[in-house]
Amino acid sequence: MTSNNKTALVVRGGWDGHQPVEATELFLPYLRDNGYDVRVEESPKIYADADYMAGVDLIVQCMTMSTIEKDEFQGLRTAVENGTGLAGWHGGIADSYRNNSDYLHLIGGQFACHPGKHVDEQIGEQSDNYVPYTVNMLPAAAEHPITQGIGDFDLVTEQYWVLSDDYIDVLATTTQKVREWDPWNREVTSPAIWTRQWGQGKIFVCTPGHRVEILQDNNVRTIIERGMLWASR
């Protein structure tokens, strides 16, 4: 007997500092409550299984850095082009598989840097890169199902400087200030929340989400929950 539920595939792993297990576990109950059968995989190998991937409605990826094989990537891209949704946050989607430029092309934005505190304030911990910043909603966000009703909000965490193309549909940005020790001489605005249409599939990216405590921020969590459902087939 087959289930009438939708299928969500969670692919997690890579750098442990982003808590891929704890971070994804935070959202599994939400997916199940919204009618998904959830499968969890600890590597991208599953992407190469074309028969399985054809039935996946939503991929939630939390895989920072790591690597992907050619057949795995081709399976991922084919699934998205055929209508499978792809969603994720922070380095788990915007800093995955740096060895594969076609993956960067699929996502449309790539983490470049998270400028941190002054060197004199650094203590050798992840918190060296935590800075106060604002996520600024664009006019398009007001009516979008992912961001409707959410205004600008502030965080103290890694602020992603993102290299991106103009085929992404940006819902929110964040602006990197110029501090007296920074080598750049004007403010730099990066996309912070965006979507992308790829073939029949939809992609959702939220750059805030460094660790569980940021994912538990009410705005961040709501945006990710809505983003997963929006991206899904």
C-alpha positions in Angstrom: 0.0 0.0 0.0 1.5 3.3 -1.1 1.2 6.5 0.9 -0.6 9.6 -0.4 1.8 11.8 1.4 4.4 13.9 -0.4 8.0 12.9 -0.2 10.7 15.0 1.4 14.4 14.0 1.1 16.7 15.6 3.7 20.4 15.4 2.7 22.7 16.5 5.5 26.4 16.4 6.4 29.6 18.3 5.6 31.1 20.6 8.1 30.0 19.8 11.7 30.1 23.5 12.8 26.8 24.1 11.1 25.2 21.3 13.2 23.7 19.5 10.2 21.9 16.8 12.3 20.5 19.1 15.0 19.6 21.8 12.4 17.6 19.5 10.2 16.0 17.6 13.1 14.5 21.0 14.0 12.4 21.0 10.9 11.4 17.3 10.5 8.3 17.5 12.7 7.1 20.4 10.7 7.5 18.5 7.4 5.7 15.5 8.8 2.9 17.7 10.2 2.5 19.0 6.7 2.0 15.6 5.1 5.5 14.6 4.1 7.1 11.2 4.3 10.7 12.1 5.3 13.8 10.2 4.3 17.1 11.3 5.7 20.4 10.7 4.0 23.9 11.5 5.3 25.5 12.1 1.9 24.5 13.2 -1.7 24.9 9.6 -3.1 21.1 9.3 -3.1 20.9 12.0 -5.8 22.3 9.5 -8.3 19.3 7.2 -7.8 17.1 8.4 -10.7 14.1 6.2 -10.0 13.9 7.4 -6.4 14.6 11.0 -7.2 11.8 11.1 -9.7 9.3 10.8 -6.9 10.8 13.3 -4.5 8.7 16.5 -4.0 11.1 18.4 -1.8 14.9 18.2 -1.1 16.1 19.9 2.1 19.9 20.1 1.9 22.2 20.9 4.8 25.6 20.0 3.4 28.3 22.6 4.0 31.4 22.3 1.7 31.9 18.5 1.2 32.1 17.2 -2.4 29.6 15.8 -5.0 30.3 13.3 -7.7 29.3 14.0 -11.3 26.4 11.5 -11.4 25.1 12.7 -8.0 25.0 16.3 -9.2 23.4 15.4 -12.5 20.7 13.5 -10.6 20.1 16.5 -8.4 19.9 19.0 -11.3 17.6 16.7 -13.3 15.2 16.2 -10.4 15.0 20.0 -9.9 14.5 20.6 -13.6 11.6 18.0 -13.5 9.9 19.8 -10.6 11.5 18.7 -7.4 11.8 21.6 -5.0 15.2 22.4 -3.4 15.4 24.3 -0.1 18.1 25.1 2.5 19.8 27.7 4.6 23.2 29.1 5.2 26.3 27.1 4.1 24.1 23.9 3.8 22.9 25.1 0.4 24.9 28.3 -0.4 28.4 26.9 0.4 28.1 23.3 -0.8 30.3 21.4 -3.2 32.7 24.2 -4.1 34.4 21.8 -6.5 31.4 21.9 -8.8 30.7 25.1 -10.6 27.5 23.7 -12.1 26.1 23.4 -8.6 26.9 27.1 -8.0 25.1 27.9 -11.2 22.1 25.9 -10.1 21.8 27.8 -6.8 22.6 31.3 -8.1 24.5 32.6 -5.0 27.6 31.4 -3.3 29.0 32.3 0.1 32.2 34.2 -0.3 33.0 35.5 3.3 31.5 36.4 6.6 33.6 39.4 7.8 34.0 39.2 11.5 35.2 41.2 14.5 38.4 43.2 14.7 41.4 40.9 15.1 42.0 42.3 18.6 38.6 41.1 19.7 38.9 37.6 18.3 39.4 34.6 20.6 39.6 31.7 18.1 36.0 30.7 18.4 33.1 30.7 15.9 31.8 33.8 17.7 34.8 35.7 16.1 32.5 36.0 13.1 29.3 37.0 14.8 28.3 40.6 14.1 25.1 42.5 14.5 23.3 43.1 11.2 19.9 43.7 9.7 17.9 41.5 7.2 16.2 44.1 5.0 13.0 43.0 3.3 12.5 44.2 -0.3 9.1 45.4 -1.6 8.6 42.1 -3.3 8.7 40.4 0.1 5.5 42.0 1.3 3.2 39.9 -0.9 5.4 36.8 -1.2 4.1 33.7 0.6 7.5 33.1 2.2 7.9 36.5 3.7 4.4 38.1 3.9 3.9 39.9 7.2 7.6 39.8 8.2 9.5 43.1 8.4 13.1 43.9 8.7 14.8 42.1 11.6 18.1 42.1 13.4 20.5 39.2 14.1 23.9 38.7 15.8 25.5 35.9 13.8 27.5 35.3 10.7 26.6 37.9 8.0 27.1 36.2 4.6 28.7 38.2 1.8 27.3 36.4 -1.2 28.4 36.3 -4.9 25.3 36.0 -7.0 23.7 36.4 -10.4 20.7 38.4 -11.4 18.5 35.3 -12.2 17.7 35.0 -8.5 14.5 36.6 -7.2 15.6 38.4 -4.1 13.2 38.8 -1.2 15.7 40.2 1.4 19.2 41.6 1.5 21.8 42.5 4.0 24.4 45.2 3.8 28.0 44.8 4.9 29.2 48.0 6.5 32.6 49.5 6.1 34.5 49.4 9.3 37.8 51.3 9.8 39.9 48.2 9.5 38.0 46.7 6.4 39.8 46.7 3.0 36.7 47.6 1.0 35.7 51.3 0.9 32.0 51.2 0.3 29.1 49.2 1.7 28.2 45.9 0.0 24.7 44.6 -0.2 24.2 40.8 -0.7 21.0 38.8 -1.1 20.0 37.2 2.2 16.8 35.4 1.1 16.1 34.4 -2.5 14.3 32.0 -4.8 15.1 30.7 -8.2 13.1 28.9 -10.9 15.0 26.2 -12.6 13.1 24.2 -15.2 10.0 23.1 -13.5 11.6 23.3 -10.1 11.8 26.0 -7.4 14.8 26.7 -5.3 14.7 28.6 -1.9 17.8 29.9 0.0 18.0 31.7 3.3 21.5 32.7 4.3 20.9 33.2 8.1 21.0 29.9 9.9 24.5 29.3 11.2 23.5 27.2 14.2 20.4 26.0 15.9 19.9 29.1 18.0 19.7 31.2 14.9 17.3 28.8 13.2 15.1 29.1 16.4 14.7 32.8 15.8 11.1 33.3 15.1 11.6 35.2 11.8 14.3 32.8 10.5 12.3 29.7 11.4 9.1 31.0 9.9 10.8 32.0 6.6 12.5 28.6 6.3 9.3 26.7 7.1 7.4 28.7 4.5 10.3 28.4 2.0 10.3 24.6 2.2 6.6 24.4 1.4 6.8 27.1 -1.3 9.7 25.2 -3.1 8.0 21.8 -2.9 6.4 20.3 -6.0 
